[in-house]
Amino acid sequence: MVFMLPVRWSCKLCGEKQSLLKEFGRGSAADCRRHVQKLNAMRGAVMEEQETKRS
């Protein structure tokens, strides 16, 4: 799911104000890690496909 959110929040590490433009998922750390790994694998597959088309 992608939500457009004009939300500003303070980073817990550096204290800087951040803005949230898109939210791709929400859950526990383990759930988020699995989701990010899935998204990275999908991005890698797309990049490989583009490379094979160029060759």
Biopython code that builds the backbone (N, CA, C, O; Angstrom):
import numpy as np
from Bio.PDB.StructureBuilder import StructureBuilder

atoms = [
    (1, "MET", "N", (0.841, -1.175, 0.000)),
    (1, "MET", "CA", (0.000, 0.000, 0.000)),
    (1, "MET", "C", (0.885, 1.236, 0.000)),
    (1, "MET", "O", (1.924, 1.275, 0.659)),
    (2, "VAL", "N", (0.466, 2.224, -0.733)),
    (2, "VAL", "CA", (1.197, 3.482, -0.770)),
    (2, "VAL", "C", (0.231, 4.585, -0.374)),
    (2, "VAL", "O", (-0.820, 4.750, -0.993)),
    (3, "PHE", "N", (0.579, 5.324, 0.638)),
    (3, "PHE", "CA", (-0.234, 6.438, 1.095)),
    (3, "PHE", "C", (0.567, 7.716, 0.937)),
    (3, "PHE", "O", (1.755, 7.743, 1.258)),
    (4, "MET", "N", (-0.053, 8.756, 0.457)),
    (4, "MET", "CA", (0.609, 10.050, 0.396)),
    (4, "MET", "C", (0.285, 10.777, 1.697)),
    (4, "MET", "O", (-0.867, 11.135, 1.943)),
    (5, "LEU", "N", (1.279, 10.988, 2.509)),
    (5, "LEU", "CA", (1.078, 11.584, 3.821)),
    (5, "LEU", "C", (1.967, 12.811, 3.996)),
    (5, "LEU", "O", (3.191, 12.688, 3.956)),
    (6, "PRO", "N", (1.384, 13.982, 4.186)),
    (6, "PRO", "CA", (2.203, 15.177, 4.440)),
    (6, "PRO", "C", (2.530, 15.301, 5.927)),
    (6, "PRO", "O", (2.163, 16.288, 6.565)),
    (7, "VAL", "N", (3.205, 14.322, 6.466)),
    (7, "VAL", "CA", (3.479, 14.255, 7.901)),
    (7, "VAL", "C", (4.931, 14.652, 8.166)),
    (7, "VAL", "O", (5.834, 14.237, 7.439)),
    (8, "ARG", "N", (5.150, 15.448, 9.197)),
    (8, "ARG", "CA", (6.514, 15.787, 9.622)),
    (8, "ARG", "C", (6.719, 15.203, 11.012)),
    (8, "ARG", "O", (5.826, 15.245, 11.859)),
    (9, "TRP", "N", (7.903, 14.660, 11.228)),
    (9, "TRP", "CA", (8.222, 14.033, 12.497)),
    (9, "TRP", "C", (9.691, 14.255, 12.804)),
    (9, "TRP", "O", (10.473, 14.593, 11.916)),
    (10, "SER", "N", (10.062, 14.069, 14.044)),
    (10, "SER", "CA", (11.459, 14.243, 14.460)),
    (10, "SER", "C", (12.139, 12.881, 14.530)),
    (10, "SER", "O", (11.607, 11.935, 15.110)),
    (11, "CYS", "N", (13.324, 12.798, 13.928)),
    (11, "CYS", "CA", (14.110, 11.567, 13.949)),
    (11, "CYS", "C", (14.568, 11.298, 15.384)),
    (11, "CYS", "O", (15.041, 12.204, 16.070)),
    (12, "LYS", "N", (14.425, 10.055, 15.830)),
    (12, "LYS", "CA", (14.844, 9.702, 17.188)),
    (12, "LYS", "C", (16.358, 9.659, 17.328)),
    (12, "LYS", "O", (16.879, 9.796, 18.435)),
    (13, "LEU", "N", (17.082, 9.468, 16.207)),
    (13, "LEU", "CA", (18.545, 9.409, 16.270)),
    (13, "LEU", "C", (19.184, 10.782, 16.215)),
    (13, "LEU", "O", (20.020, 11.118, 17.054)),
    (14, "CYS", "N", (18.786, 11.591, 15.211)),
    (14, "CYS", "CA", (19.475, 12.874, 15.014)),
    (14, "CYS", "C", (18.645, 14.081, 15.450)),
    (14, "CYS", "O", (19.185, 15.181, 15.572)),
    (15, "GLY", "N", (17.349, 13.900, 15.686)),
    (15, "GLY", "CA", (16.504, 15.000, 16.120)),
    (15, "GLY", "C", (16.041, 15.922, 15.003)),
    (15, "GLY", "O", (15.315, 16.882, 15.259)),
    (16, "GLU", "N", (16.455, 15.645, 13.752)),
    (16, "GLU", "CA", (16.060, 16.479, 12.616)),
    (16, "GLU", "C", (14.605, 16.223, 12.247)),
    (16, "GLU", "O", (14.090, 15.115, 12.398)),
    (17, "LYS", "N", (13.962, 17.273, 11.763)),
    (17, "LYS", "CA", (12.602, 17.129, 11.265)),
    (17, "LYS", "C", (12.647, 16.391, 9.932)),
    (17, "LYS", "O", (13.459, 16.719, 9.067)),
    (18, "GLN", "N", (11.798, 15.418, 9.767)),
    (18, "GLN", "CA", (11.718, 14.617, 8.551)),
    (18, "GLN", "C", (10.295, 14.698, 8.017)),
    (18, "GLN", "O", (9.353, 14.971, 8.761)),
    (19, "SER", "N", (10.152, 14.458, 6.724)),
    (19, "SER", "CA", (8.809, 14.387, 6.159)),
    (19, "SER", "C", (8.600, 12.995, 5.587)),
    (19, "SER", "O", (9.530, 12.382, 5.062)),
    (20, "LEU", "N", (7.399, 12.512, 5.691)),
    (20, "LEU", "CA", (7.040, 11.192, 5.199)),
    (20, "LEU", "C", (6.211, 11.380, 3.944)),
    (20, "LEU", "O", (5.101, 11.909, 3.999)),
    (21, "LEU", "N", (6.749, 10.947, 2.810)),
    (21, "LEU", "CA", (6.043, 11.111, 1.547)),
    (21, "LEU", "C", (5.252, 9.869, 1.175)),
    (21, "LEU", "O", (4.131, 9.972, 0.678)),
    (22, "LYS", "N", (5.825, 8.697, 1.410)),
    (22, "LYS", "CA", (5.150, 7.452, 1.063)),
    (22, "LYS", "C", (5.358, 6.438, 2.173)),
    (22, "LYS", "O", (6.424, 6.367, 2.783)),
    (23, "GLU", "N", (4.333, 5.668, 2.415)),
    (23, "GLU", "CA", (4.428, 4.581, 3.376)),
    (23, "GLU", "C", (4.175, 3.300, 2.606)),
    (23, "GLU", "O", (3.095, 3.111, 2.046)),
    (24, "PHE", "N", (5.167, 2.417, 2.573)),
    (24, "PHE", "CA", (5.058, 1.186, 1.815)),
    (24, "PHE", "C", (4.583, 0.025, 2.668)),
    (24, "PHE", "O", (4.161, -0.999, 2.129)),
    (25, "GLY", "N", (4.638, 0.155, 3.960)),
    (25, "GLY", "CA", (4.193, -0.901, 4.848)),
    (25, "GLY", "C", (4.319, -0.462, 6.287)),
    (25, "GLY", "O", (4.959, 0.542, 6.598)),
    (26, "ARG", "N", (3.698, -1.234, 7.159)),
    (26, "ARG", "CA", (3.762, -0.925, 8.587)),
    (26, "ARG", "C", (3.683, -2.237, 9.348)),
    (26, "ARG", "O", (2.904, -3.121, 8.991)),
    (27, "GLY", "N", (4.475, -2.364, 10.383)),
    (27, "GLY", "CA", (4.444, -3.579, 11.174)),
    (27, "GLY", "C", (5.643, -3.643, 12.096)),
    (27, "GLY", "O", (6.318, -2.645, 12.347)),
    (28, "SER", "N", (5.889, -4.839, 12.591)),
    (28, "SER", "CA", (7.033, -5.042, 13.479)),
    (28, "SER", "C", (8.316, -4.957, 12.666)),
    (28, "SER", "O", (8.280, -4.931, 11.435)),
    (29, "ALA", "N", (9.438, -4.915, 13.353)),
    (29, "ALA", "CA", (10.729, -4.837, 12.666)),
    (29, "ALA", "C", (10.927, -6.040, 11.751)),
    (29, "ALA", "O", (11.419, -5.889, 10.632)),
    (30, "ALA", "N", (10.556, -7.216, 12.206)),
    (30, "ALA", "CA", (10.715, -8.423, 11.390)),
    (30, "ALA", "C", (9.843, -8.353, 10.139)),
    (30, "ALA", "O", (10.286, -8.721, 9.051)),
    (31, "ASP", "N", (8.607, -7.884, 10.290)),
    (31, "ASP", "CA", (7.710, -7.743, 9.140)),
    (31, "ASP", "C", (8.261, -6.739, 8.140)),
    (31, "ASP", "O", (8.243, -6.986, 6.934)),
    (32, "CYS", "N", (8.747, -5.615, 8.630)),
    (32, "CYS", "CA", (9.297, -4.577, 7.749)),
    (32, "CYS", "C", (10.532, -5.087, 7.025)),
    (32, "CYS", "O", (10.717, -4.806, 5.841)),
    (33, "ARG", "N", (11.374, -5.828, 7.720)),
    (33, "ARG", "CA", (12.589, -6.371, 7.107)),
    (33, "ARG", "C", (12.228, -7.317, 5.960)),
    (33, "ARG", "O", (12.825, -7.246, 4.886)),
    (34, "ARG", "N", (11.256, -8.199, 6.183)),
    (34, "ARG", "CA", (10.824, -9.114, 5.120)),
    (34, "ARG", "C", (10.247, -8.349, 3.937)),
    (34, "ARG", "O", (10.498, -8.697, 2.783)),
    (35, "HIS", "N", (9.478, -7.311, 4.223)),
    (35, "HIS", "CA", (8.874, -6.519, 3.150)),
    (35, "HIS", "C", (9.949, -5.796, 2.336)),
    (35, "HIS", "O", (9.880, -5.764, 1.108)),
    (36, "VAL", "N", (10.928, -5.224, 3.005)),
    (36, "VAL", "CA", (12.018, -4.528, 2.305)),
    (36, "VAL", "C", (12.819, -5.519, 1.468)),
    (36, "VAL", "O", (13.202, -5.203, 0.342)),
    (37, "GLN", "N", (13.077, -6.707, 1.997)),
    (37, "GLN", "CA", (13.802, -7.718, 1.229)),
    (37, "GLN", "C", (13.021, -8.103, -0.023)),
    (37, "GLN", "O", (13.606, -8.289, -1.090)),
    (38, "LYS", "N", (11.709, -8.221, 0.105)),
    (38, "LYS", "CA", (10.865, -8.547, -1.047)),
    (38, "LYS", "C", (10.928, -7.429, -2.086)),
    (38, "LYS", "O", (11.075, -7.699, -3.278)),
    (39, "LEU", "N", (10.817, -6.177, -1.642)),
    (39, "LEU", "CA", (10.881, -5.045, -2.569)),
    (39, "LEU", "C", (12.239, -4.970, -3.253)),
    (39, "LEU", "O", (12.310, -4.697, -4.451)),
    (40, "ASN", "N", (13.321, -5.209, -2.510)),
    (40, "ASN", "CA", (14.663, -5.191, -3.094)),
    (40, "ASN", "C", (14.829, -6.301, -4.125)),
    (40, "ASN", "O", (15.449, -6.084, -5.166)),
    (41, "ALA", "N", (14.287, -7.486, -3.853)),
    (41, "ALA", "CA", (14.369, -8.590, -4.812)),
    (41, "ALA", "C", (13.610, -8.245, -6.088)),
    (41, "ALA", "O", (14.071, -8.541, -7.190)),
    (42, "MET", "N", (12.449, -7.622, -5.936)),
    (42, "MET", "CA", (11.669, -7.218, -7.105)),
    (42, "MET", "C", (12.428, -6.174, -7.919)),
    (42, "MET", "O", (12.446, -6.239, -9.148)),
    (43, "ARG", "N", (13.045, -5.226, -7.249)),
    (43, "ARG", "CA", (13.822, -4.195, -7.943)),
    (43, "ARG", "C", (15.008, -4.824, -8.666)),
    (43, "ARG", "O", (15.318, -4.441, -9.794)),
    (44, "GLY", "N", (15.676, -5.786, -8.025)),
    (44, "GLY", "CA", (16.797, -6.480, -8.651)),
    (44, "GLY", "C", (16.367, -7.241, -9.895)),
    (44, "GLY", "O", (17.087, -7.253, -10.894)),
    (45, "ALA", "N", (15.198, -7.879, -9.845)),
    (45, "ALA", "CA", (14.696, -8.616, -11.006)),
    (45, "ALA", "C", (14.421, -7.667, -12.166)),
    (45, "ALA", "O", (14.720, -7.991, -13.315)),
    (46, "VAL", "N", (13.859, -6.507, -11.877)),
    (46, "VAL", "CA", (13.587, -5.517, -12.921)),
    (46, "VAL", "C", (14.892, -5.013, -13.520)),
    (46, "VAL", "O", (15.000, -4.860, -14.737)),
    (47, "MET", "N", (15.880, -4.756, -12.678)),
    (47, "MET", "CA", (17.172, -4.269, -13.173)),
    (47, "MET", "C", (17.858, -5.318, -14.050)),
    (47, "MET", "O", (18.440, -4.979, -15.080)),
    (48, "GLU", "N", (17.792, -6.592, -13.646)),
    (48, "GLU", "CA", (18.383, -7.661, -14.452)),
    (48, "GLU", "C", (17.683, -7.771, -15.798)),
    (48, "GLU", "O", (18.334, -7.957, -16.826)),
    (49, "GLU", "N", (16.367, -7.657, -15.796)),
    (49, "GLU", "CA", (15.601, -7.730, -17.038)),
    (49, "GLU", "C", (15.986, -6.588, -17.976)),
    (49, "GLU", "O", (16.113, -6.788, -19.184)),
    (50, "GLN", "N", (16.170, -5.402, -17.424)),
    (50, "GLN", "CA", (16.573, -4.257, -18.242)),
    (50, "GLN", "C", (17.970, -4.466, -18.819)),
    (50, "GLN", "O", (18.232, -4.097, -19.964)),
    (51, "GLU", "N", (18.868, -5.057, -18.027)),
    (51, "GLU", "CA", (20.229, -5.321, -18.501)),
    (51, "GLU", "C", (20.225, -6.333, -19.643)),
    (51, "GLU", "O", (20.973, -6.177, -20.608)),
    (52, "THR", "N", (19.392, -7.368, -19.544)),
    (52, "THR", "CA", (19.355, -8.374, -20.607)),
    (52, "THR", "C", (18.748, -7.798, -21.881)),
    (52, "THR", "O", (19.112, -8.224, -22.978)),
    (53, "LYS", "N", (17.840, -6.850, -21.763)),
    (53, "LYS", "CA", (17.256, -6.214, -22.945)),
    (53, "LYS", "C", (18.272, -5.322, -23.644)),
    (53, "LYS", "O", (18.227, -5.182, -24.867)),
    (54, "ARG", "N", (19.180, -4.721, -22.899)),
    (54, "ARG", "CA", (20.197, -3.839, -23.478)),
    (54, "ARG", "C", (21.269, -4.628, -24.222)),
    (54, "ARG", "O", (21.873, -4.127, -25.171)),
    (55, "SER", "N", (21.500, -5.858, -23.786)),
    (55, "SER", "CA", (22.580, -6.665, -24.389)),
    (55, "SER", "C", (22.182, -7.292, -25.697)),
    (55, "SER", "O", (22.983, -7.993, -26.315)),
]
sb = StructureBuilder()
sb.init_structure("model")
sb.init_model(0)
sb.init_chain("A")
sb.init_seg("    ")
for serial, (resi, resn, name, xyz) in enumerate(atoms, 1):
    if name == "N":
        sb.init_residue(resn, " ", resi, " ")
    sb.init_atom(name, np.array(xyz, "f"), 0.0, 1.0, " ", f" {name:<3s}", serial, name[0])
structure = sb.get_structure()
